[in-house]
Structure formats: structure tokens, C-alpha cells
Amino acid sequence: MDEARFTQDVASLLPVDGTAGALAGRVWRPDAGGPSVVAIRADGVVDIAHRFATMRDLCETADPANALRAAEGTLLGSLDTILANTFPDTRDRTKPWLLTPVDLQSVKAAGVTFVVSMLERVIDERARGNPEAAVAIRAEMRRLIGDDLQNLRPGSPAAMALKEVLIRRGAWSQYLEVGIGPDAEIFTKAATLSPVGTAMDAGLHPKSSWNNPEPEVALIVVSDGRIVGATLGNDVNLRDFEGRSALLLSEAKDNNGSCVLGPLIRFFDGTFSLDDVRQTTVSLTVAGSDGYRLTGSSSLAKISRDPADLVAQLIGREHQYPDGAALFLGTMFAPTEDRGEAGQGFTHKRDDIVAIAAPKLGQLVNRMRTSDECEPWTFGLADLMRNLARRGLI
């Protein structure tokens, strides 16, 4: 990624082992007036919609990786060409472009799964959306709690003992409840079909003045609870909205362009597994048109709740997802350094370029704009069903 240029090449988009894994995506086909599921192969992008009308259908097979490899289809062109046509400013709308790889799945997110993010959520709550107040509160919380809680298992006797100490000191918080209590925070991040993918604009509510990216891995979960693959995500967050009230979570999290998933789904097979996810380090770069540059990372090895445990709290006899779900796992990355005026912390500026990457999942790149500037979401579930029916795919 060039400093503040909105660009991406195939070498950065793909995992370090290229097309060795089982990689699937979605492409908009203008000639068909709708999306197609595609296989990403060494010879290019192959439309397999006549075998799998939706990504949901592919994920629900007994072995998605093998089903993807076995599927025959139509070569749409090179990944280079289709990626280059995805950027909004230069897109030729008569030619295919990349979409987010999920479609009918519910889009869910687990919050406060890392100690650092837990502390920052407590700070958001106490600061009431004021970044200057956050500085003093951050120092106070670290004095009371510390920031080395990696080995504290949520819901354990030790965690419950810490909870009692904090209550006695008047330092308890709803964020600490989900951070070290028995029940995880799992919420709906975005409406089905609303996420955006790589090389697209990502959205911030225009009223927000304190916000940040949240680089994460998202698991692909099917209706019977199996975890079949993973992708990258940006759970764009408005710290001022959520800090004013946790009841503003929807306004803080779900806006046009505020959910980013991609660039591709990598299915589990002999080259990639849930254990790889557990050891993944997700890196982040934010490059501003003003020359600003921020780098950070989030290691899944430091997560407080195992990914499989989070999935077990997401889906089961109490709650079903017939079309599966994409589950953001949370992040330990919480930018606190000032960007400009002292005490104001980090916040995005228009045209920031955000790159999120992991060795076996590739790279996700977006440009930050306000949600009202992003491309409107107009193609919904009814449109998808009508389009697939018209094409004879369902």
C-alpha cells in the first residue's frame, strides 16, 4: 500500500502461499445484473454460481474446501484485472468487480475479548465520549486492574474474585462484566448483504469525531455450528457514540459502509485450520493524506475467550442461524496515541487508507469516508433472490 494512495495489488491481497489454499469470493457481474460466487485459482477468477448460487450454499456443504476445488465454472478473467476494477473512483461498471465474500450469513461480532480492548471500553464508558477525560481514566483503570490479565479465564473463580474486588472499589463496569464474566458479548454488527469488501470505501457516521478501526479475524460458521473458514474484517467503531451510552451500540457499529469483510474466505483444509486462526497476528496500517501513519497489531494468541468458545455462545439450541454467520472475534488493538492536539487521542480523518492483513488470509484495504459519502447499499435480499431466479440459479 502506497502511503496515502488508495490502491492494492494481487500480491498483497492474496495469502503468503498464494492460491495454495481454498479461496472463495464474490464478484459483481454487470452482464448478469448481480453477484456470483467465485473460486480464486492460479489461472484466474472462476464463476461457480451454476454450482453454488450463494456463498451460503458453498459453506453449508460437508467439505467446502473440496467442494470449491471440484466446482467447474466460467473463467471471468485475472484477479489483477477484477481487483483493479473494484476501486470506486475508476470502476468501469460494465466489467466485473470484487464484493465482500459473504452473502446470506448473519454478521455478528464478539466484543471485549481482549484485555486491552476491555480497558478501553471501560474508559469509553467513563469518559462519556470525551477523549481528554480518557487520559486520566486510563491511568486510574490500569492502577486498579493492571493490563496483564491474559491468563485470567472469563467466568473462572479468579475472575469472579476480581469482580468482587472491583465492585467494592466502585470500579465495576458493564464492559468488565462481558470481559471477565461467564457470558461473552455477541451482537449483530450489520444487516445481511450490507458489508463492503476490499478496495471499497468504508464508512464513518458524519456526526462522529472520535472513532477508530478494529482489525479482526471473522470466522465463517455454518448452520450446524461448524467453523469452516475465516476472513479478515474491520469492525469500524465510533468511540464517542458508544462512550456516551452502551445503548448507542447500534449507532456506533452499524452505519453505511461500517462493516468490512474480505478480501476472500479461506476454507479450512490441510493448509489452514482453526489452530492457524488461534495463532494469527492481524496487522494494521493507517495512512493519512496528511502524512500521518499508524501501525499496530492484534495477536489472537492473546484472546481471553477461545474462538470455539465464542462460536458455542453464538449458535446452539438457544439460537439458530439457518444461513450461518460470520463472527468477528474482537481485537486487542486500541489506538490511544494522539493524532494532532494533545489529549485528543486517535481518530480517523477523511481519506485515511486502512490496510488489515494476516499471513494466511491476505490483505483488506479500504478508504475512510463518511457513511453518507459511501456508495449506498441498494441491493438487498429481495433483489438477490429475484436476480438468482432470473438467471436460473435457484
N, C-alpha and C positions, 0 to 999 in steps of 0.2 A: 504494500500500500504506500503510494507516494504521499508525502507529508499531509497536504490538505486537499489533494485531488480525489474525487470520487471515482475510483477505478478498482478493478480486480482482474487478475489473470487466473487461468485454469490451474497453474502450478500451485497457487496459494489456496484456491478453492478446494482442491482435492486433498484427501489424507496423504500422509507421508508415503504410504505404499501405493499411491495412485489408485488404479481401478482394480486392485487385487481383492478388495472386499466386495460385498454385495451392496451396491449403491443404487438407491432409487430416488427419483424426484418427480416433480410435476412440471409440465410445460403448458403455457397457453398457446393454443393453435388457432390463429385467426381464421384459417380456412375452414375450421370446424366450429368456430364461434364459441369454443370452450376449452377446458383443460384436458390433458392426457397424462396418465401415469407413464413414466419413462424409466428405462434401465440405463445406467451410465456405464458404458463399456469402453474398452480400448479403442474400438473403431468409431465411437461416437454415441449419440443420444438416440435410443431406440424406443419408439412409441409402442407400448404393450397394452394399450387401452382395450383392444379387442379380446384380450385375455383377462385383464383386470380393469374394470371400468373405473374403480376408485382405489386410492391408496388403502383405504379401509379394507377392501376386499383382499388385496395382496397381503396385508398384515395379518388377516384372520386365517390364512392358510396354516396348515400344520407346520410347515417349514418355509417361512417367507424367503430366506436366502436362496434355497434350492429352487423354489418356485420362480423367483426372479431370474435366476440364471437360465432356467429352462424355457422361459417365455420367449416366443418368437414375436417379431413385430416389424415395424417400418422405421428405417433409419431416417431421422429428421435432419441430421447434419452433425457438425462437430460441436463439442461442448464450448469451444472457444467462440464460435460464431453466435451460438444461442446466448451465452453469458454476455457477450459484448452488446447484444440487442436488448438486454434486460434493464440497463440504466435508463431512468425515466427521461432524461434530457435529450437523449439521442436515439430513443427507441423508434424503430420502424414498425408500426402497428400492423403491417401486412405480413410480418415474419414472426416466427415463434420466439418466446422469451420464457425465462425461468419463473416459477412460482414457489411459494413455500411448499415443502414436501408433504404436509399433512392436509387432509380434507375433511372427512366426516367425523374425525375424532373430537371428543371434548378436549378443551385446552385448559388444563389445571396447573396449579403451581403450589409447591410446598414452601412455606416461609419460615424464617428464623431457624434454619437448620445448621447454621454455623455460629460459633461464639461471637465472632466479630460483628456479624450482621445482627445478632441478638442485642448486643450492647448498643449498636447504632439505632435499632428500633426503639429501645428504651429511651435513648437520647432524643429521638424524634418526638416521642410522646411527651416528654417533659419540657422540651424546648418549644412546643406548640408552633412548629414551623419557623422558628426564629434561628437562623444559623449562628448568630453571635452568642445566644444563650447556650447553644450546643457545646461550645468550647469548655465552659466551666462545668457543665453537667457531665461531659465525657470524663473529665478528671475525677469528679466525685464518684462516678459509677465504677471506674477502674480501681479506685481506692477501696470501695466496698466489696467488689466482686473479683477484681483481677481480670485478666484476659487469657488465662491459661486453664480453660475448662474443657480442653479437648477430650480428656478421659472421663469426664462426668457423663454418665449414661442417662438420658432423659427418662424420668419415671422411676429411677433407682432409689433405694433408701438414702444414699448420699445426696442425690438431687433434692429429695423431699426435705432432708435436714437443712440444706442450703435455703430452700424456700422458706422454712420456718424462721431462720435467722433474718432473712431479708424482710419478712413481714414484720418482725419485731422492731426492725430498724426503720420501718416506714418506707422501704425502698422497693416494695414489690410492684410488679407491672404485668399487664396482660401479655406483654411480649416475653417476659421471663416465664410466664405460665406455659406458653407453647414452646419456648426454647429448652426448658429443662423438665417440664411436666410430662405426664404419660401420653398426652394427645398432641399430635402434630397439627400445625396449621396447614390446611389444604383448602385452597379457594379456587374459584373459577377466574382464570386470567383473562380470557377473551371468548367471544362468541365463535362457534364453529364456522369455519371458512374465512374468518376475518384476519388471521395473521398475515404478515408480509414476509418475504424471503430475502435472500442476499441480493445486493446491487439495487435495492429499493430504498425509498425514503422511509424513515421511522419517525413516529410522531410524539410530540410533547404537547400537553394541553397549553394553549396560549396564555392562560392565567397563571401558569406555574413559573416561579422564579428560583426554585431550589429543587433540583432533580438530578438523577444520575442513571447510568446504565447498570444493569445487573447481568453479568456474563454467566451463563449457566449451561449445564447439560440437561436435556429433556429426554426422558425415557419414553419409548413407544410401547404402550401397554394395550393388549387386546382384551376382548370381552370376557375371556375366561381367567383373566388375571396374569397371563404370561407376559413377561417382558421380552420383546422380540428384537429390539434395536434401540438406537439412540440418535439424537441430532443435537445441534447447538441452538442456544436461544439467548435473546436479550429481553429480560423481564423489565422493560423500561419503567422507572419508578419516579413518582412525584413526592419528594420528601416533605414539601410544605403542606400538601393536601393531607397525606396520611398523618403527618405530625400534628395537625390541628385536631384530628379526630380519627380513630380507627374506623368509625362508621363511614368515612370517606374513602375506604379502600377501593371501592369500585371506580370512583372518580380518579383516584391515584393510579390505578392499574390498567383500566380498560378504556382506552381512547383510540381514535382512528390512527392506525399505524403503530400503536404502542406495544404490540406483541410481535416479536420477530422470531422465526424458526427456520433453520436451514444450515448450510445450503442444501444438504441431502440427508436422507435417512440411511444409516448404515445398519444392516441387519446382523444379528448375531450368527456367527458361523465359526469355522476353525481359525479365522484370522482376527476375530473380535468377539469379546464376551462381556458379561456383566462385571467380571473381575477387572477387565480393562477400564470400564467406566469407573469402578471404585478407585482406581489409581490415576485417573486422568487429572491433569492440571490444565485448567482453562485460562488462557492468556487474554489480556485486553489491552488495546491501544486506542486512545482518543487523540485525534489530531485536529487542531483548530485552524481556521483560516487566518487567525491572528498569530500563528506560530506556536501556539500552546501545544504541549504534548504530555500525555499522561499514560503511564504503563502500569499494569497490575496483573495479578493472577489469583486464581482460586483453585486450591487443591481438594479434590473430592476425598482424598485420604484423610482429611481433617473434618469431615462431616460428622455431626453429632448423631444423626439417625441414618442407619444403613439404607441405601436406596430400595432394597427389597422390603424393608420395614415400612417405608413411606408408601410403597405400592400397596402393601397389605392394608394400610389405613385408608387408601383411596378407594379400593374396589373389593367387594366381597358380598356376603349375604345381606349386609345392611344397605349396600349401594351398588347398582349395576350400571355398566356402560356398554350397551349393545354394539356400539360402533367403536369401542376402545377409547383410549385417551392418550394425549401427550402430556407428560407430567414434568414440569420444571422442578429441578431438585434443590434450588436455592443456591446462594453464593456466599462466600466469605469476604468477597470484595466490597468494601465500603469506603469510597473516596472521601477523605477528610481534609486534604491539604487545600490551602486557599488558592483560588484562581482569580487573582486580582486583589480586591480590597481585603485587608486583614480581617480575619474573623468571619468571613462570609463563606468559607469552605468551597467545595467544588459545585459547580452547576454547569449544565450544557449551554453552549452558545449556538446560534443558528449556523448551519453548515458544518458542524463537527462531523468528522468521519470516525465511525466506531468500527473497530475490527476485533472480532472474537474468534479465537482459534483453539484447537486441540489437535495433537498429532494425528490421531486416528479418526477424527471427524471433520477435518478440513478447516475452512475459514468462512466466517459470516461477516459481511461488510455492509454497512448502512450509512446514510447521511441523515443527520438530525434536522428535522423541520418541525414547525408547529402542526398539530393534527389537522387544522383546517387548511394547511398548505399541501398536505399529503394527498396522493391520489385517493378519491373517495372509494369506499367499499360499496360496490353496486351489484356484484354477482353473488347471490345468496343461494340457499338450499333449493328453493323452488326453481331458480334459474338452472342450477346444476342438474336437477332431475329432468327437467324439460330438455336440456341440451343432450344429455346422455340418451334419453329416449329417442330424440330426433335422429341421433347418429346410429341408432340400433344397437347400443351398447348395454341397454337394460330392457 
